[in-house]
């Protein structure tokens, strides 16, 4: 079985077991050992996996790490486990810090059974970095995440390749975080830098204020255009038929729009990349049910609504993507039903219910 299938199965089991896991030992047995096993290591073979691995630190003898993955009699990966649901902050990594420099292992893993944070020694040789170079979350992962975690597997593990990947991942993660911050709210330095690339005059305070708005909008428009182009290429079915309207992805521009909050005050409403992609997925699902130009997005402050015929009385679904816990409200039943999701791919699993919502509205019209 492919690693991605094993991890998907493990994630599914974890969601059912999590409320029954009361201790750190139960976390190891139910979640961590199956994860190690999925990577190809035999958790019952002490030549491959040593539980309670002893690390002598100076005068302190008998210090133990939860698991050490071995190769040729030497540890290559150290794993420290916490109870499922525990925060994995830097304080929880203190044992790994101590053990890391007294073994030959170059990879350390801190986990609570669901989230796996990977560390190495990129900053100073033989001293574990304070920040992980990779974080893998069983509750939310994609093929790229699996490709990276696969480098830990018995069949693929190569320390030089692993360290090279760690270096790239560490800084790519930092760059992505910076881009995300600038996308959400461009800093003054970023706006000045970008402005100077296109404007040769003096940046007066008034110009800086104007450019601040334009940079923000341009950033959003640029990404929107890229998404539209990608969807235009991807949304073609196997027969070669376009899934788009007039061969153009009819998605709204992701620029801030003005709405009102419950107090009647004007407030910016910003259609996000995820909301746009979600809308296009819903349209693709419905292309054989109704003409897709009848499927319309209407974004409001608390959710992104998808309606039939742009009619509030014909809701298809609502995308609640504005918080860390994302969910969708489906309207195939009266009053709607909340369904939690971990990724946009989950929308495809709701295809029958999304179609049923539209068919319900169409049936009412016919009656």
Secondary structure by P-SEA (a helix, b strand, c coil): ccaaaaaaaaaaaaaacccccccaaaaaaacaaaaaaaacccccccccccccccccccccccccccbbbbccccccbbbbbcccccccccccaaaaaaacccccccbbbbbcccbbbbbccccccccccccccbbbbcccccaaaaaaaaccccccccaaaaaaaaaaaaaaaaaaaaaaaaaacccaaaaaaaaaacccccccaaaaaaaaaaaaaaaaaaaaaaaaaaaaaccccccccccccccccccccccbbbbbcccccbbbbbbcaaaaaaaaaaaaaaccccccccbbbbbcccbbbbbcccccccccbbbcccccbbbbbbcccccbbbbbbccccccccaaaaaaaaaaaaaaaaac
